[in-house]
Amino acid sequence: MNGILLTIALSALLTLQTNAFMSKLKDMYVTDFHISKCYSNDTEAITVEDVEINIGPSMKVHVSGTLIASRDLESPIMAEVVVKRSTWFGWLKIACIDNVGSCNFEDLCEFGYPPDEGCPPDFKEYNVPCRCPIKKGNYTLPSTMLDFMSESSVLSGKYKGSVVMTHLDERLACYNMYFTLKDKELENRP
């Protein structure tokens, strides 16, 4: 899981618990995707806009959108991620397993590319930082592939979640997300 804060935050919201009893689902897609600020009147240091998430072949997740940093962002950027899945029991919180699910991250900057590595071509082309610190500005990332779920099985269903990012007790951003994850193969069965 590498890339700018937008990629990290969105992929953290999208992370789902793996299930050893399910067969590998290879053709997933996202519907009913909604993302919104937790508090509509807040002006926070991080704003995300025009977010799109799609899942392609071999569980490759494609994320695009714009991150607006109203000030310079530096380490540590903490995140509290909560992911819940709709079940007939109600909304159940998904446990954190290997940084997947409802997890707390002490510093999202640790997921950026190391200083001795170059940024990916898409990041360079669109002048998007791939590590902290992130300078104040607007950063638009075209559809970029993430492969953190490439070896995982995921479950079809309805999900909701939230992410709260902070820096030294200052809230940088808070977003809620809702989406449905579907498997084309299962839907096409008679």
Helices and strands as residue ranges (DSSP letters): H 5-14, E 28-37, E 46-55, G 57-59, E 61-69, E 78-87, E 90-93, E 104-105, G 108-111, H 121-125, E 137-146, E 157-167, E 170-183, H 184-187
